Amino acid sequence: MSTIRQLLLPCISTLVMFSCVSKNQDTREQEFNVVEITDQQYSSDSMQIGKMEKRVFENTVKCNGTLIPFPEGMAKISAPFGGIVKKIYCRNGQFIEKNQTLLEITGNEIIDIQNDFAEASANYKRFKSEYERIKSLYDEKVASEKDFIYAQTEYRASVAKYNGLKLKIELIGFSAESIENGEINAFYSIKSPIGGFVSKLKTVIGSYVDSQSELLEIINPDLFQIKLTVFAKDLKGIKIGQSVRFKSADNQEVHLATLSSVGVVIDDETKSVDCYASIKDEGQLNPVSNEFIEAEIITRTDTVNALPSEAIIKNENDYFVLVLNKQEDSKYFFNKIQVKTGRQFEGFTEIIEPEIQGLILTRGVYNISL
């Protein structure tokens, strides 16, 4: 028995010693992981405590763009026939209703084309009557085939000329029937094909315009879209229907749009793709054509655990938060908890793990060193 006792005593002593060392290490580790803050420090640094929140985080692609009208929201006005500007009924910046008269054009060309049409109309009727007469005789074997073919050719040529001139007459708003009855107009009116604001009006009364001249533009402010320039490397994840936030360079008011088209051609020089978005709140925008805008396309949204970014303490390559352990003797005792962080969005940082249930120091941690 004495021999066994002699053998056990050193073992027991060793176990007791290691147990004491282990307890001392645990105590030191606990003390090391506890941060003590006084009431005075808490107050002077404007500290606050709060809980981990569920917040919506977004993945976005930032890009630039311009405000441009839809194709049907802009009209370039030109004269269908050359002539002299007789009257102007609009000014730059003026709102014009659809079909409202913009200008009146006069000149010899307008009178000449009406005379040509009146002559073509008379010839058409004459050749039609002659063709019908010869055809009847030809059917009865009275007229020769040569006479019939000649009358048919003359008639068809007159039909083509009559119809061509009639289209031109009607294009400028004249009544073909009135001209056939001998009524000749001294001028024609140019009307707006859309409603909108007048811009780029440069012509004056008495100036000559031809069919190639652009007289003015009409822009409908309710039919604007955004042309976005997106770099090819950012195209992954961009889809039609995604939301777009945008603002002009000199205005901080944010507006919303919906991505309506994603380009498929990369510009060789800029390495970018043109995308288009339809504006949601056009009535509040007051758009200006070709205005530069800054935008971000929201490609994904997630609900995640998050804390204010100022609650995160960085120590070398690790990140920590302070979780309240207890409050006593005018002091706060916080446990230092290591966390794995993710994305940052609108002043908050995603906490991937762990999910903390307790109260966390969310403000005023900038003076704390771990």
Secondary structure by P-SEA (a helix, b strand, c coil): caaaaaaaaaaaaaaaaaaaaaaaaaaaaaaaabbbbcaaaaaaabbbbbcccbbbbbbbbbbbbbbbbccccbbbbbbccccccccccccccccccccccccccccaaaaaaaaaaaaaaaaaaaaaaaaaaaaaaaaaccccaaaaaaaaaaaaaaaaaaaaaaaaaaaacccaaaaaacccccbbbbbbccbbbbcccccccccccccccccbbbbccccccccccccccccccccccbbbbbbcccccbbbbbccccccccccccccbbbbbbbbccccccccccccccccccccbbbbbbbcccccccccccbbbbbbbccccccbbbbbbbbbbbccccccbbbbccccccccccccccccccc
